[in-house]
Amino acid sequence: MSETTIFVFDLLRAANEIDQLSRSQRIRFILRAAALIQDQHQHTLDLKLIANNNSSDLLDVVEELRGMARLIECFTPSEISLKIAEAAGIIHAGMPIFKSRTVLH
């Protein structure tokens, strides 16, 4: 199993157990997801592929994640859980073209 696959599972577990995570753990998951999505975006540009027919969509998600991490106390656990699960889905969807890369820790 690849490191990226394991990270997707970790994100989904974090989303499901959001109430058990500390503030710093929530931020760390969000920022790791943002970094990986940004790296996936760069890789797709290198391959001249367009994610979801609009390459800026991934950068919008990255900025949303970073904004959430900066203002974590402004979001409910449910909102954080939803955003982490969304990030997991985006990362998972990008895995076929991102197979050779590793997860950023």
Chimera marker file (.cmm) of the C-alpha trace (Angstrom):
<marker_set name="trace">
<marker id="1" x="0.000" y="0.000" z="0.000" r="1" g="1" b="0" radius="0.5"/>
<marker id="2" x="1.439" y="3.398" z="-0.949" r="1" g="1" b="0" radius="0.5"/>
<marker id="3" x="2.102" y="6.188" z="1.511" r="1" g="1" b="0" radius="0.5"/>
<marker id="4" x="-0.534" y="8.273" z="-0.245" r="1" g="1" b="0" radius="0.5"/>
<marker id="5" x="-3.141" y="5.537" z="0.180" r="1" g="1" b="0" radius="0.5"/>
<marker id="6" x="-2.277" y="5.268" z="3.863" r="1" g="1" b="0" radius="0.5"/>
<marker id="7" x="-2.577" y="9.038" z="4.203" r="1" g="1" b="0" radius="0.5"/>
<marker id="8" x="-6.028" y="8.981" z="2.563" r="1" g="1" b="0" radius="0.5"/>
<marker id="9" x="-7.102" y="6.356" z="5.106" r="1" g="1" b="0" radius="0.5"/>
<marker id="10" x="-5.632" y="8.500" z="7.908" r="1" g="1" b="0" radius="0.5"/>
<marker id="11" x="-7.559" y="11.528" z="6.646" r="1" g="1" b="0" radius="0.5"/>
<marker id="12" x="-10.809" y="9.601" z="6.533" r="1" g="1" b="0" radius="0.5"/>
<marker id="13" x="-10.235" y="8.235" z="10.021" r="1" g="1" b="0" radius="0.5"/>
<marker id="14" x="-9.458" y="11.759" z="11.253" r="1" g="1" b="0" radius="0.5"/>
<marker id="15" x="-12.653" y="13.049" z="9.638" r="1" g="1" b="0" radius="0.5"/>
<marker id="16" x="-14.668" y="10.339" z="11.366" r="1" g="1" b="0" radius="0.5"/>
<marker id="17" x="-12.980" y="10.870" z="14.731" r="1" g="1" b="0" radius="0.5"/>
<marker id="18" x="-12.742" y="14.666" z="14.585" r="1" g="1" b="0" radius="0.5"/>
<marker id="19" x="-13.973" y="15.132" z="18.168" r="1" g="1" b="0" radius="0.5"/>
<marker id="20" x="-11.042" y="13.087" z="19.452" r="1" g="1" b="0" radius="0.5"/>
<marker id="21" x="-8.414" y="15.208" z="17.689" r="1" g="1" b="0" radius="0.5"/>
<marker id="22" x="-6.693" y="18.133" z="19.339" r="1" g="1" b="0" radius="0.5"/>
<marker id="23" x="-6.577" y="21.543" z="17.688" r="1" g="1" b="0" radius="0.5"/>
<marker id="24" x="-2.974" y="20.964" z="16.590" r="1" g="1" b="0" radius="0.5"/>
<marker id="25" x="-3.797" y="17.530" z="15.150" r="1" g="1" b="0" radius="0.5"/>
<marker id="26" x="-6.651" y="19.013" z="13.131" r="1" g="1" b="0" radius="0.5"/>
<marker id="27" x="-4.368" y="21.732" z="11.791" r="1" g="1" b="0" radius="0.5"/>
<marker id="28" x="-1.629" y="19.228" z="10.953" r="1" g="1" b="0" radius="0.5"/>
<marker id="29" x="-4.017" y="17.006" z="8.951" r="1" g="1" b="0" radius="0.5"/>
<marker id="30" x="-5.433" y="20.009" z="7.099" r="1" g="1" b="0" radius="0.5"/>
<marker id="31" x="-2.005" y="21.406" z="6.209" r="1" g="1" b="0" radius="0.5"/>
<marker id="32" x="-0.636" y="18.011" z="5.133" r="1" g="1" b="0" radius="0.5"/>
<marker id="33" x="-3.662" y="17.550" z="2.883" r="1" g="1" b="0" radius="0.5"/>
<marker id="34" x="-3.211" y="21.038" z="1.413" r="1" g="1" b="0" radius="0.5"/>
<marker id="35" x="0.476" y="20.357" z="0.702" r="1" g="1" b="0" radius="0.5"/>
<marker id="36" x="-0.257" y="17.057" z="-1.015" r="1" g="1" b="0" radius="0.5"/>
<marker id="37" x="-3.088" y="18.530" z="-3.111" r="1" g="1" b="0" radius="0.5"/>
<marker id="38" x="-0.822" y="21.385" z="-4.170" r="1" g="1" b="0" radius="0.5"/>
<marker id="39" x="1.894" y="18.895" z="-5.111" r="1" g="1" b="0" radius="0.5"/>
<marker id="40" x="-0.645" y="16.833" z="-7.072" r="1" g="1" b="0" radius="0.5"/>
<marker id="41" x="-1.754" y="19.995" z="-8.853" r="1" g="1" b="0" radius="0.5"/>
<marker id="42" x="1.813" y="20.807" z="-9.848" r="1" g="1" b="0" radius="0.5"/>
<marker id="43" x="2.307" y="17.253" z="-11.069" r="1" g="1" b="0" radius="0.5"/>
<marker id="44" x="-0.834" y="17.400" z="-13.207" r="1" g="1" b="0" radius="0.5"/>
<marker id="45" x="0.380" y="20.645" z="-14.749" r="1" g="1" b="0" radius="0.5"/>
<marker id="46" x="3.707" y="18.976" z="-15.489" r="1" g="1" b="0" radius="0.5"/>
<marker id="47" x="1.798" y="16.261" z="-17.336" r="1" g="1" b="0" radius="0.5"/>
<marker id="48" x="-0.313" y="18.925" z="-19.070" r="1" g="1" b="0" radius="0.5"/>
<marker id="49" x="-3.501" y="17.470" z="-17.630" r="1" g="1" b="0" radius="0.5"/>
<marker id="50" x="-6.346" y="19.544" z="-16.311" r="1" g="1" b="0" radius="0.5"/>
<marker id="51" x="-7.987" y="18.317" z="-13.106" r="1" g="1" b="0" radius="0.5"/>
<marker id="52" x="-11.791" y="18.472" z="-13.208" r="1" g="1" b="0" radius="0.5"/>
<marker id="53" x="-11.567" y="20.562" z="-16.393" r="1" g="1" b="0" radius="0.5"/>
<marker id="54" x="-10.306" y="23.504" z="-14.325" r="1" g="1" b="0" radius="0.5"/>
<marker id="55" x="-6.822" y="23.390" z="-12.835" r="1" g="1" b="0" radius="0.5"/>
<marker id="56" x="-7.541" y="26.344" z="-10.550" r="1" g="1" b="0" radius="0.5"/>
<marker id="57" x="-10.085" y="24.239" z="-8.623" r="1" g="1" b="0" radius="0.5"/>
<marker id="58" x="-7.313" y="22.401" z="-6.793" r="1" g="1" b="0" radius="0.5"/>
<marker id="59" x="-5.567" y="25.633" z="-5.869" r="1" g="1" b="0" radius="0.5"/>
<marker id="60" x="-8.872" y="26.961" z="-4.528" r="1" g="1" b="0" radius="0.5"/>
<marker id="61" x="-9.141" y="23.881" z="-2.312" r="1" g="1" b="0" radius="0.5"/>
<marker id="62" x="-5.562" y="24.377" z="-1.119" r="1" g="1" b="0" radius="0.5"/>
<marker id="63" x="-6.322" y="27.967" z="-0.142" r="1" g="1" b="0" radius="0.5"/>
<marker id="64" x="-9.544" y="26.919" z="1.607" r="1" g="1" b="0" radius="0.5"/>
<marker id="65" x="-7.646" y="24.302" z="3.603" r="1" g="1" b="0" radius="0.5"/>
<marker id="66" x="-4.900" y="26.741" z="4.566" r="1" g="1" b="0" radius="0.5"/>
<marker id="67" x="-7.488" y="29.333" z="5.552" r="1" g="1" b="0" radius="0.5"/>
<marker id="68" x="-9.283" y="26.778" z="7.694" r="1" g="1" b="0" radius="0.5"/>
<marker id="69" x="-6.002" y="25.847" z="9.383" r="1" g="1" b="0" radius="0.5"/>
<marker id="70" x="-5.275" y="29.522" z="10.139" r="1" g="1" b="0" radius="0.5"/>
<marker id="71" x="-8.738" y="30.111" z="11.584" r="1" g="1" b="0" radius="0.5"/>
<marker id="72" x="-9.404" y="26.644" z="12.980" r="1" g="1" b="0" radius="0.5"/>
<marker id="73" x="-11.299" y="27.947" z="16.007" r="1" g="1" b="0" radius="0.5"/>
<marker id="74" x="-13.877" y="29.569" z="13.722" r="1" g="1" b="0" radius="0.5"/>
<marker id="75" x="-15.057" y="26.221" z="12.369" r="1" g="1" b="0" radius="0.5"/>
<marker id="76" x="-17.198" y="23.555" z="13.966" r="1" g="1" b="0" radius="0.5"/>
<marker id="77" x="-15.896" y="19.997" z="14.202" r="1" g="1" b="0" radius="0.5"/>
<marker id="78" x="-18.466" y="19.006" z="11.565" r="1" g="1" b="0" radius="0.5"/>
<marker id="79" x="-17.186" y="21.613" z="9.130" r="1" g="1" b="0" radius="0.5"/>
<marker id="80" x="-13.589" y="20.508" z="9.714" r="1" g="1" b="0" radius="0.5"/>
<marker id="81" x="-14.562" y="16.859" z="9.309" r="1" g="1" b="0" radius="0.5"/>
<marker id="82" x="-16.315" y="17.583" z="6.022" r="1" g="1" b="0" radius="0.5"/>
<marker id="83" x="-13.342" y="19.530" z="4.646" r="1" g="1" b="0" radius="0.5"/>
<marker id="84" x="-10.868" y="16.795" z="5.662" r="1" g="1" b="0" radius="0.5"/>
<marker id="85" x="-13.066" y="14.150" z="4.008" r="1" g="1" b="0" radius="0.5"/>
<marker id="86" x="-13.304" y="16.322" z="0.878" r="1" g="1" b="0" radius="0.5"/>
<marker id="87" x="-9.500" y="16.618" z="0.820" r="1" g="1" b="0" radius="0.5"/>
<marker id="88" x="-9.192" y="12.830" z="1.126" r="1" g="1" b="0" radius="0.5"/>
<marker id="89" x="-11.475" y="12.427" z="-1.881" r="1" g="1" b="0" radius="0.5"/>
<marker id="90" x="-9.468" y="14.898" z="-3.949" r="1" g="1" b="0" radius="0.5"/>
<marker id="91" x="-6.190" y="13.208" z="-3.056" r="1" g="1" b="0" radius="0.5"/>
<marker id="92" x="-7.659" y="9.787" z="-3.822" r="1" g="1" b="0" radius="0.5"/>
<marker id="93" x="-8.963" y="10.994" z="-7.194" r="1" g="1" b="0" radius="0.5"/>
<marker id="94" x="-5.508" y="12.307" z="-8.087" r="1" g="1" b="0" radius="0.5"/>
<marker id="95" x="-3.670" y="9.128" z="-7.125" r="1" g="1" b="0" radius="0.5"/>
<marker id="96" x="-3.668" y="7.405" z="-10.550" r="1" g="1" b="0" radius="0.5"/>
<marker id="97" x="-1.616" y="10.224" z="-12.078" r="1" g="1" b="0" radius="0.5"/>
<marker id="98" x="0.338" y="10.843" z="-8.906" r="1" g="1" b="0" radius="0.5"/>
<marker id="99" x="1.457" y="7.282" z="-8.148" r="1" g="1" b="0" radius="0.5"/>
<marker id="100" x="5.187" y="7.887" z="-8.138" r="1" g="1" b="0" radius="0.5"/>
<marker id="101" x="5.097" y="10.694" z="-5.567" r="1" g="1" b="0" radius="0.5"/>
<marker id="102" x="5.261" y="10.378" z="-1.775" r="1" g="1" b="0" radius="0.5"/>
<marker id="103" x="3.237" y="11.958" z="0.998" r="1" g="1" b="0" radius="0.5"/>
<marker id="104" x="4.601" y="15.107" z="2.584" r="1" g="1" b="0" radius="0.5"/>
<marker id="105" x="4.893" y="14.860" z="6.345" r="1" g="1" b="0" radius="0.5"/>
<link id1="1" id2="2" r="1" g="1" b="0" radius="0.2"/>
<link id1="2" id2="3" r="1" g="1" b="0" radius="0.2"/>
<link id1="3" id2="4" r="1" g="1" b="0" radius="0.2"/>
<link id1="4" id2="5" r="1" g="1" b="0" radius="0.2"/>
<link id1="5" id2="6" r="1" g="1" b="0" radius="0.2"/>
<link id1="6" id2="7" r="1" g="1" b="0" radius="0.2"/>
<link id1="7" id2="8" r="1" g="1" b="0" radius="0.2"/>
<link id1="8" id2="9" r="1" g="1" b="0" radius="0.2"/>
<link id1="9" id2="10" r="1" g="1" b="0" radius="0.2"/>
<link id1="10" id2="11" r="1" g="1" b="0" radius="0.2"/>
<link id1="11" id2="12" r="1" g="1" b="0" radius="0.2"/>
<link id1="12" id2="13" r="1" g="1" b="0" radius="0.2"/>
<link id1="13" id2="14" r="1" g="1" b="0" radius="0.2"/>
<link id1="14" id2="15" r="1" g="1" b="0" radius="0.2"/>
<link id1="15" id2="16" r="1" g="1" b="0" radius="0.2"/>
<link id1="16" id2="17" r="1" g="1" b="0" radius="0.2"/>
<link id1="17" id2="18" r="1" g="1" b="0" radius="0.2"/>
<link id1="18" id2="19" r="1" g="1" b="0" radius="0.2"/>
<link id1="19" id2="20" r="1" g="1" b="0" radius="0.2"/>
<link id1="20" id2="21" r="1" g="1" b="0" radius="0.2"/>
<link id1="21" id2="22" r="1" g="1" b="0" radius="0.2"/>
<link id1="22" id2="23" r="1" g="1" b="0" radius="0.2"/>
<link id1="23" id2="24" r="1" g="1" b="0" radius="0.2"/>
<link id1="24" id2="25" r="1" g="1" b="0" radius="0.2"/>
<link id1="25" id2="26" r="1" g="1" b="0" radius="0.2"/>
<link id1="26" id2="27" r="1" g="1" b="0" radius="0.2"/>
<link id1="27" id2="28" r="1" g="1" b="0" radius="0.2"/>
<link id1="28" id2="29" r="1" g="1" b="0" radius="0.2"/>
<link id1="29" id2="30" r="1" g="1" b="0" radius="0.2"/>
<link id1="30" id2="31" r="1" g="1" b="0" radius="0.2"/>
<link id1="31" id2="32" r="1" g="1" b="0" radius="0.2"/>
<link id1="32" id2="33" r="1" g="1" b="0" radius="0.2"/>
<link id1="33" id2="34" r="1" g="1" b="0" radius="0.2"/>
<link id1="34" id2="35" r="1" g="1" b="0" radius="0.2"/>
<link id1="35" id2="36" r="1" g="1" b="0" radius="0.2"/>
<link id1="36" id2="37" r="1" g="1" b="0" radius="0.2"/>
<link id1="37" id2="38" r="1" g="1" b="0" radius="0.2"/>
<link id1="38" id2="39" r="1" g="1" b="0" radius="0.2"/>
<link id1="39" id2="40" r="1" g="1" b="0" radius="0.2"/>
<link id1="40" id2="41" r="1" g="1" b="0" radius="0.2"/>
<link id1="41" id2="42" r="1" g="1" b="0" radius="0.2"/>
<link id1="42" id2="43" r="1" g="1" b="0" radius="0.2"/>
<link id1="43" id2="44" r="1" g="1" b="0" radius="0.2"/>
<link id1="44" id2="45" r="1" g="1" b="0" radius="0.2"/>
<link id1="45" id2="46" r="1" g="1" b="0" radius="0.2"/>
<link id1="46" id2="47" r="1" g="1" b="0" radius="0.2"/>
<link id1="47" id2="48" r="1" g="1" b="0" radius="0.2"/>
<link id1="48" id2="49" r="1" g="1" b="0" radius="0.2"/>
<link id1="49" id2="50" r="1" g="1" b="0" radius="0.2"/>
<link id1="50" id2="51" r="1" g="1" b="0" radius="0.2"/>
<link id1="51" id2="52" r="1" g="1" b="0" radius="0.2"/>
<link id1="52" id2="53" r="1" g="1" b="0" radius="0.2"/>
<link id1="53" id2="54" r="1" g="1" b="0" radius="0.2"/>
<link id1="54" id2="55" r="1" g="1" b="0" radius="0.2"/>
<link id1="55" id2="56" r="1" g="1" b="0" radius="0.2"/>
<link id1="56" id2="57" r="1" g="1" b="0" radius="0.2"/>
<link id1="57" id2="58" r="1" g="1" b="0" radius="0.2"/>
<link id1="58" id2="59" r="1" g="1" b="0" radius="0.2"/>
<link id1="59" id2="60" r="1" g="1" b="0" radius="0.2"/>
<link id1="60" id2="61" r="1" g="1" b="0" radius="0.2"/>
<link id1="61" id2="62" r="1" g="1" b="0" radius="0.2"/>
<link id1="62" id2="63" r="1" g="1" b="0" radius="0.2"/>
<link id1="63" id2="64" r="1" g="1" b="0" radius="0.2"/>
<link id1="64" id2="65" r="1" g="1" b="0" radius="0.2"/>
<link id1="65" id2="66" r="1" g="1" b="0" radius="0.2"/>
<link id1="66" id2="67" r="1" g="1" b="0" radius="0.2"/>
<link id1="67" id2="68" r="1" g="1" b="0" radius="0.2"/>
<link id1="68" id2="69" r="1" g="1" b="0" radius="0.2"/>
<link id1="69" id2="70" r="1" g="1" b="0" radius="0.2"/>
<link id1="70" id2="71" r="1" g="1" b="0" radius="0.2"/>
<link id1="71" id2="72" r="1" g="1" b="0" radius="0.2"/>
<link id1="72" id2="73" r="1" g="1" b="0" radius="0.2"/>
<link id1="73" id2="74" r="1" g="1" b="0" radius="0.2"/>
<link id1="74" id2="75" r="1" g="1" b="0" radius="0.2"/>
<link id1="75" id2="76" r="1" g="1" b="0" radius="0.2"/>
<link id1="76" id2="77" r="1" g="1" b="0" radius="0.2"/>
<link id1="77" id2="78" r="1" g="1" b="0" radius="0.2"/>
<link id1="78" id2="79" r="1" g="1" b="0" radius="0.2"/>
<link id1="79" id2="80" r="1" g="1" b="0" radius="0.2"/>
<link id1="80" id2="81" r="1" g="1" b="0" radius="0.2"/>
<link id1="81" id2="82" r="1" g="1" b="0" radius="0.2"/>
<link id1="82" id2="83" r="1" g="1" b="0" radius="0.2"/>
<link id1="83" id2="84" r="1" g="1" b="0" radius="0.2"/>
<link id1="84" id2="85" r="1" g="1" b="0" radius="0.2"/>
<link id1="85" id2="86" r="1" g="1" b="0" radius="0.2"/>
<link id1="86" id2="87" r="1" g="1" b="0" radius="0.2"/>
<link id1="87" id2="88" r="1" g="1" b="0" radius="0.2"/>
<link id1="88" id2="89" r="1" g="1" b="0" radius="0.2"/>
<link id1="89" id2="90" r="1" g="1" b="0" radius="0.2"/>
<link id1="90" id2="91" r="1" g="1" b="0" radius="0.2"/>
<link id1="91" id2="92" r="1" g="1" b="0" radius="0.2"/>
<link id1="92" id2="93" r="1" g="1" b="0" radius="0.2"/>
<link id1="93" id2="94" r="1" g="1" b="0" radius="0.2"/>
<link id1="94" id2="95" r="1" g="1" b="0" radius="0.2"/>
<link id1="95" id2="96" r="1" g="1" b="0" radius="0.2"/>
<link id1="96" id2="97" r="1" g="1" b="0" radius="0.2"/>
<link id1="97" id2="98" r="1" g="1" b="0" radius="0.2"/>
<link id1="98" id2="99" r="1" g="1" b="0" radius="0.2"/>
<link id1="99" id2="100" r="1" g="1" b="0" radius="0.2"/>
<link id1="100" id2="101" r="1" g="1" b="0" radius="0.2"/>
<link id1="101" id2="102" r="1" g="1" b="0" radius="0.2"/>
<link id1="102" id2="103" r="1" g="1" b="0" radius="0.2"/>
<link id1="103" id2="104" r="1" g="1" b="0" radius="0.2"/>
<link id1="104" id2="105" r="1" g="1" b="0" radius="0.2"/>
</marker_set>
